[in-house]
Amino acid sequence: MKETDQLAALLPAQTIPYAERMNMPYLGYHFLRETLTNTLLGNSESPILYWLGKDIGRKIPIQSANGIILPFMRLGLGQLDLLEATEECTTYKLSHTIHSYQSPERLSRTLSLESGIVAGALERWKGTEIVAQLEIASNDDVRIVTRSQK
């Protein structure tokens, strides 16, 4: 049986290999994340990005707490490292070179998307409601902590 690409539920399967070989300026991506979402969503940016992230994450099939790490890298969302995984709580460290150039306030708003994606993927895998909380100690220490809601 051929394994389905984890991202095929998010993007047309035939375009994924082609898109991954392209060299795109990161500035365009950053512009969309930084300027466009802030302008479009305003004060509702954080909750909308979290909700959208959960919806996206629920489409990504994973088989373990580590299963979301590769899709994160492939989508350019950053390096996700699993720090702790228990039945009730999973903690990841999220790092990206762009984080050091953003204010903690912007990080707390824009990274709601990443938090939601992690929560949604874990929800699908575990079959129970998951909530994620973003913890920013510094721009170099960003954590996504998820908890099962029982």
Number of C-alpha atoms within 10 A of each C-alpha: 3 4 5 10 13 17 17 15 14 12 11 9 14 9 10 15 9 9 10 11 8 8 7 10 8 10 9 10 11 12 11 12 14 16 10 12 18 17 11 10 13 11 11 12 17 21 16 18 22 26 18 17 22 27 17 21 26 20 17 23 21 20 12 12 19 14 18 22 19 14 19 17 13 13 10 12 16 20 17 24 16 18 12 12 15 9 8 11 14 21 21 23 20 25 18 15 11 12 19 13 9 14 11 16 9 13 21 18 21 21 22 25 26 25 27 30 27 32 31 29 27 32 22 19 17 16 10 13 14 23 20 25 17 22 13 17 10 13 18 14 12 22 23 25 21 23 19 18 10 7
